[in-house]
Amino acid sequence: MYDEANWPDQMTAKERMRALAQGKPLDRLPCNFFMSDHVANLIGAKVSELHLSAEKLVEGHVTAHHIYDTEGVSVGPGLGGFAEALGSKLFFPDHGSPHVQEFAIKKKEDLDRLSVPDPAKAGRFPIILEAAEILAHKLGDKIPVTVSIIGPFSTAGNVRGTEILLRDLYQDPDYAHRLLRLVTDTTIAFIKEAAKKDVIFSVGDPTSSGTLISPKQYRQFAFPYLKEVIDAIKATGRPAPTLHICGNTRKIWTDMADAGAGVLSLDDVIDLEDAKRAVGDRVILMGNVRPTATMYLGTPQQVIENAIECIRKAYDSPKGYILALGCGLPIDTQPENLHALRYAAKKYGRFPLEIDRLHVAN
């Protein structure tokens, strides 16, 4: 539907991201799809098979790259994966995201029996490590291969139960800190193991959002441990990671930058112009095409219009900008909408970018 032949790239995805990080000129804006479980559809697999097989993960992401010419690939244990390594039990639906069905901590004293697991053997860590290694071999010369890490606060909620953890913040903060210490040490152990592969890292900490906790609670219970994780990533010699926190993060943008992130991935509830004014001189901004309203429910034309809206607001952010979704791609997104987003990046995100001439045209 969209002919990209008129808009050929002058850089590879790795060259483009390297230039962005160094503040050098780009041929066009980078574009990230947040592919996630959508890749299962491309190979006729169940989502459960994807999460339980390194072979399926590799097949799905390699296929996605061939179909969409993706500019990066990301694999990780998922939102519940670090909790699973500590003993929580996950349910893997055939067509939906895995979720915790039994928490590792059922009563408070259960914390005393938990310890940092072997990062090469615990849970599904071996599957992710194997998939990352193979993907780095197959695709790593062309596109970045990322291992996605879950922030300690979100993992603690999947070990204890998020509602109970939120109660602990008020009733027993020392206990919450003990749990967060264990989770952070577990996360850092996995980072060190994954860093043996040719990968970079991203961090997602969805439940540390301003939707669930106050800025004061964030600074007390989420920020210190998140910063440790990001420091551990940088200590491996890898670049500062992308950081995504769901929902309205406006009141903690400065904290997110202070944590050491290199890129802030912003939810679609955020105005990119506001973020640009607040922290655009400190971090690269990323986002925030609407995943559901536009990518899943919209038409290709609406995807292009939403992409142009994002480009207009953030293309001139001082540290740089990546066109991307505001959160994960819904599984059943139509392929035409992904092609439309890539087309928008190639046509409307090309430098030199004449913002006054941006308009939607087939």
N, C-alpha and C positions, 0 to 999 in steps of 0.2 A: 504493500500500500504506500509506503514511504521510501522513495528512492534516495539512498544515501550516497550514490555515486558522485553527486555534485558537491559533496561535502567531505572529501577525503581527509583522513587524519594525517598529521605531519609528525606525530609523536606516538610511541607506544604508551600503553597505560602506565607502565612503570616509569618511563621517562617523564610523563606528564605529572605524576604524583611526586616524583623526586624534584622536579622543577618547582612545583607548587610549594613544597616544604622549604625550598631554598630561596623562595621569593623571586624566581626567575620567570621570564616570559613563557606563556603557554600558547599552544595552538588553539585550544578551546577549553571550556570548563570541563573538569572531570564529571563523571556521572556514575552513581552507585544505586543499584537496584534493591539491596537488602533481600536477596533471593529467598533465603530461608527454605521452608518446606515446599515451596512451589516447585522445586526441582524434582520432587517425587512424581508429579504429574507428567513431566517430560520423558520419564523412562518407564511409565506405567507401573510404578511401585507404590505400595502403601507407605504412608508416612512412618508407620511403626518400623517398617523394613529399613527405611532411610536412617533412622536413629540407632538401629541395632546392627548395622553392617558398614564397615569401612568401604567395602567394594561398592555398595549402593550409593554411599555418599560421594565417592569419587566419580562414579558413572553419572550421577545426577548433575554434579557441578561441571564436569567436562562437557556434558551434553548442553547445559545451559550456556556455556561459553561459546560453543559452536553455533547455537541458535541465535543468541542475542548479542554475541561479541561482548560479553560482560567485561568490565574493567577491573574486576577483582573477584576473589572467591573467599568465603568465610565459613569456617567450620568451628564448632565448639560443643561442649557438653550440654548446652541449652540452659534455660532458666533454672531447672531443677537438678542439673547435672552435678554440681559441686555438693549439693545436699545429698544426692544419691551416693556419692563417694563416702559420705559420712554416715550413711545408714538409712536415709529416707527411701521409701519405696515409691517408684514412679509408675504411672499408668501410661501406656503408649497406644493411643487410639489409631485406628487405621487411616483416619482422615481428619487429623486435628493435632494440635500441639500437645506434647507430653505434659503431664502435671502430677504433682505429689498426691498420692492417695493414702500414705501413711508416713507420719513424721518420725524422724529418728528419736526425737525427744518427746516422750509421752508424759513424763513427769519430771520435775526439775532435776532430781538426782541422776537422771539418765545422762546428763552432761558429763558427769564424773567418769563415766566409762568410755567416753569418746576420745579419740586421739587423732593426730594427723595421719591419714592413710598414705600408703605407698603411691606416689603420683603416677607411677608407670603401670600400676595394676588395679587401682580402685575403680569401681563403677564402670562407666563407659570411657574412662580416660584412654585405655589402650586403643579403642576404636577411633577416637578423635586423633590421637597421635599418629596412628597408622595412616589415616586418611590425609592428614596434613602433610605427612612425608611424601606420599604418592602424588598428591596434587602439586606440591612444590616441584617435584621432578617433572610432571607432565605439563604444567602451566606456568611455573615460577619464572621462566625466562621472559614471559610476555606480560603477566599481570601479577600484582601482589597477592600472596596467599596469607590470609589472616586467621589466627586462632582467636575466637571470641571468648572473653572472660566475663564471668558474672561478678558484680561487686559484692563485697562482704555483707552489706546490710540486706540485700535481696536474698542471698543464700541463707543467712541466719533465719529469715522468715520461712524458708522452705525446710529448715531443720527443726524449728520450734513451732511453726505456724505463725503466719504474719499477724493475725489478730492478737495472739498471745504475746508475741514479741512486742507489739505496740503497747500492750498493758505492762510488760516488764520495764519499758522505758520510764514509766511513772512509779511502779510499785517496787521494782528491784533493779535499779540501773546497774549495780555491780554485777549482777547475774548476766544482764544483757552484754556488758563489756567482756565478761568471761567467754560467752558464746562467740562474740565477734572476734575475739582474739584467736580462738580455735579456727574459725572459718577463714580468717585472714591468713593464718599460717598454712592452712590447707591450700588456699588459692595460690599463695606464693610458691609453694612446693611444686604445684602443677606448672606454673609459669616457667620455673627453672627447668623442668623436664621438657616442656614444649619448645623452649629456646634452643634445644639441641637440634631442632629442625630448622629449615630455612624459611622461617615465617616471621610475620609481624603480629601485633596484637591490637585488639579493640576491647573496650570494657563497657558493659551495660549494667546499670544498677537501677532497674525500673521502679522498685518500691521505695527508693529513697527520694521519691518525687515530692514536690510541695503539695501534691494532692493528698498525700498520706501523713506526712510529718511536717512540722514547722521548721523554719530556717534554724532556729535555736537547736532543735533536736537533730537536724541534719549535721550541724557543726559539732555536736557532741558525740553522736553515735554513728554517723555515716562517713563524714569527711575524713577523720584521722585514719581510718582503716582503708578507705579508698585511696588516699594519698600513698599509703604504704604499698598498696598493690601497684599503683602507677610508678612509684619509685623503683619497685622491683623489676618492672618491665624495662624501664630505662637503664637499670643496672646491667641488663643482659646485652646492652649495646644496641637495642632496637630503638626505633624512633618513638617519641611520645605518642601514646595511643589515641584513637578516637574514643570519646566518651559520650554515651547516650544515657540520659535519664528521662523516663517517660513523663508526659503531662506538663504542667506549668512549672518551669524551672526558673522563671524570671528572677525570683528573690535570691537564687543561689548561683547565678551565672558567674559572678566573681569568684565564688568558692570553687566552682568547677574548673575555672582557669587556674586558680591557686593550687588545685590538686595536681597540676602538671600535665593535663591533657594537651595534646597538640591540635586536636580537632574537636569541636563541640557539635554533636549531632542533635538537632532540635526537632521536637515534636511539632506536628502541624498546628497545634493550638498557639504556637509562638509566632509573633510577628518578626520576620527576619530583619527588618529595618531597625527595630528596637534592639535586637541582639547585636547588630552591626555597630550601633552607636555605643552600646555598653561595653562589649568585649572584643569587637572586631579587630582592634589593634593589638590584641594579645594572642588570639587563637584563630585558626581557620574555622569557618562556619560551614555547616553541612545540613541540607534539608531543602524544604520540608513540604514536598508534594504530598497531598492528602492520600494516605494509603487506602482508606475505605471509600470515602465519598468520591474520589477521583479515579484512583487506579483500579479499584475493584468494581465500583458501580458506574463509573463514568465512561464516556466514549473516548476514542483516540483523540478527537479534536479537543475535548475537555482536558485531557492529559497535557496536550501541548499548551493550551491556554494557562493551566495551572503552573506548568514549568516556566513559561514566560513571566508570569507574575513573580515567581521566586527569583528568576534571573534578574529582573528589574530591581528587586529589593536588595540583592546581596552580591551582585557581580563585582562591585567595586569595594567590597569589604577589605580593609587594609592588609590583613594577613592572607586573604584568599577565600575562595568559596567553592564548594562541591555541590552540584545539583544532585539531589537524592530524595528518597521518600522520608516522611516524618517519623516512620517506624517501620516494622517488618511488613513485607509484602504479603497480602492475603493469599492463601494457597491457590484459590481458584481464579486468580486474576487472568483475564484474557491475554493471550500472547500479543495481540494487536496493540494493547495499551503499553506493554513494555517496549515494543518497537517504536511506538510514538514518543515515549520518553527519551529514548536514545536519539531518535531523529531530532527532537527539540534541542538536545545538548549539542549535536553536531551542527545544526543549522543556526540556531539562535544564540548558542553559547560560544560561537567562534570569535576569536580575536583577530583584528581589532574590533571590539564590540561597539556597534553604533546603537546606543540604547534608544535614541529617539526614533529609530527606524524599526524597532521591534513591533511586529504585528503578526497575527496569525494568517498564514496563507498556505494552501496545499502545495 
